[in-house]
Amino acid sequence: MRAMIMKRSRQPLVASVVDDRIPGPAQILLRVHACAVCRTDLHIVDGELTRPKPHLVPGHEIVGRVVAVGDQVAGFRPGDRLGVPWLGWTCGECRFCRSGRENLCERAKFTGYDIDGGYAELAVADQHFCFRIPDRYDDAAAAPLLCAGLIGYRALKLAGPGERIGIYGFGAAAHLIAQVAIAEGRRIFALTRPGDAAAQDFARGLGAAWAGGSDELPPEPLEAALIFAPVGALVPAALRATEAGGVVVCAGIHMSDIPSFSYDLLWRERIVRSVANLTRKDGEEFFEIAARVPLRVETIPFRLDQANEALDGLRAGRFQGAAVLTP
């Protein structure tokens, strides 16, 4: 099969022909129809996440059709359309797994990091970490839901029930979860790179109550802020925009250093917290919402052999929405 391989970090992926995958007893073999390009892929390729498997096939927002299943697989059969997320395996035994926090599993394995992912024609996934995709989304539109959608949803859950939600960085995850929040009756305030009129127009077009630069204060105090841009300086900026008792959620797996800030920004019971991975329960809840709420998913298509171009575009901030590889 064809695949894009990361042989060394900080170097372009290499187009390769490798052996077809064979599913293990509890695994599913998928023919990949679409794989979205996530900022986490960029952190891996750029060496900011430092322990990927050797000769890695990146990609963890996979949509495909079942080709074959292992002899212990139940409930899936060839032809089924499934999605594969970042969380690829958990032990089920550690204190986090036993307490409903499998996203923090001490031995977790991640798709496109510990397990070869979807920048390829075929991919293998554990049967317990696959989701059925709502029929309303075609393959390319469904792919960003597997991480941008899921992590955005977990970030919104951890932000609490506030009505006035600020979103810092209006890309793949933000444009999806903004629509979910608006459907729930919340008001979205989008904060983009200063001067990025296109991103601000994009946010307003999706229903944002206000859009401006991240160097501005929104017109009303926020009850919560979600930070999707990997920029540590946005943490004190978001605290400054958040009212007493508000929550600032850092939704990325990697972020530049957070600069020091005065205690008064945190005082009055403001909270700063991070999001780590997802749980299968998050996925079940989010896809139930996605089946009901017709999310507008903005995608930019690329061929599999254009994966480096897609990563370059993401690195440069050229996309409104999500780049998607279509093997």
KACOR-V693782 format. One line per field, one symbol per residue. phi: phi as a letter, one per 40 degrees, with the letter a starting at -180 (. if undefined). psi: psi as a letter, one per 40 degrees, with the letter a starting at -180 (. if undefined). Layout:
phi->???
psi->???
//
This chain:
phi->.cabbccacgbdcbcbbbcccbccdbbbcbcccaacbbccdcccccgcbbbcccfccchbbbbabccabccbcbgbadhccbbbcccbabcgbcccccbgbccbdcbdbbcgacbdbbcacbabacdcbbbcbdccbcccccdcccadcccdccccdccgcdccbcbcgbbccccccdccccccgcbbbcbbddgccccccdcccchccaaacccbcccbcccabbbbccbdcccccccccbcdgcbbbccccaacdcccacccccdggcbbabbbgabccdccccccccccbcccbcbbcbcdcbdcccccccdcgcbbhbcbcbd
psi->iiihhhdiieiiihhihiiiihiadfihhhhhdihihidddddddeedhefiiifhhihfghhiihdiiieehheiihdihiihadheiidedidddeeefeeeheeiihhecdhiaefidiihihdefiiihhdehidddddededddddddddddeeaeidhhihhhgbddddddddddddeeihhhhhahhegdddddddddeehdihaieeihieiiidihhhdhfhdeeddddddehiheihhhheieiiiihiiiiddddiffihhiihhaiidddddddddddddhghhhhihiiideedddddddddefehhahihhg.
//
